[in-house]
Amino acid sequence: MRVTTNMIYNKGVGSIQDQMAKLLHTQTQAASGRRVLTPADDPIASARALEVSQAKAVNVQFASNRGYAGDNLKLLESRLVGVGDVLHHIRARAVQAGDGALKQEDLRAIGMDMQSQFDALVALGNSQDGNGEYIFSGYMAQVKPFEGNLSGITYEGDQGIRTIQASTSRYMPVSLPGSDVFENTRTVEGSLYGVPDADNKGTGALAVTYSTTPPALTDMGRRYDIKYDAATTSYSVIEHQAGNPVPVPVAATLSGTTLSFNGLNVDISGAPADGDDFEVFAASKNVFQNLAMFVDALERPGASGMEGAVAFTLDSMDAGLENILRVRSTVGSQLLELDNLESVGSDLDLQYASRLSQLQDVDYAKAITDLTLQSTYLQAAQQSFMKVSNLSLFNYLS
């Protein structure tokens, strides 16, 4: 085999370039901290690292989702606290209104305060988040959930509950339908109150029941005055409607001692005297409707004065507060669950980072050893090339 000068040079240069490439690769590993720079370095580790990286990215996204969910739930909690504060204030004012020494002007002043609280309650029901979405409108986040005034409030949202995926298997609720918060304040189908006028001359008393079970919603949230006419042994019934200054006559039928009207059966016991008055409250499941009835009673007390209105309002506000506490406990449980999910997510993130380090990160002790060894190889290749390239017969001619 002929050993030519070209062969000597090509072999020498190739050896130097090979050693330089290895040295450069090791230097890049040490500088980047990564053992696997390309899939060719370790195909199995590279494929596994890709899977772990994708799982880690999903976990990071879930962490971001949990942050959004936590913000929404905290906003929801703060609004529920506000609703509870308003209901507590209304209850305190109802107790004050029960003071028999108050004049009508005092009751009207309390009524003006209650109108303001009504507006505050509606504003809380129409709360929005940072994106301008209504938090109590269900899926219809762009629709204002509550519209109306003291004459009547309607719910324009739906029954949906918006969610955010907080983990691979958990979709966290981040909103509530307003109907659950403001229109479902009683576990029973309303409460009924029959109160005689303190100035009645007879011994008449009332026992009020609904004619159907459960009662129709249209039969709830109403206030009536009943007056006895001894000459005709009959009763006249009028309804006080919030927002309507004129009482509305109501058609009623008398069967024995039971007076029936608008889904109610009023059993009148005892012996009422001519002109005796009675007041009937049919409480609603709707907190707005109950508050509107209280405002109307403050402005236009019925046959029993404020006795029936105060009893009705206290019970209604207690029912509303109980419902708010129930909803808040649900939100609190969800916030606690988010904290637990965040803890699990943090642990997963550490596990993913540890696994990626095992698959991709360089062993610096080995890298430094390799750098030293490869640098020695490179120097040896360079020196041997210099020695071999100087082998020539001309060096021995004198």
Order of alpha helices (4+ residues) and beta strands (2+ residues): alpha-alpha-alpha-beta-beta-beta-beta-alpha-beta-beta-beta-beta-beta-beta-beta-beta-beta-alpha-alpha-alpha
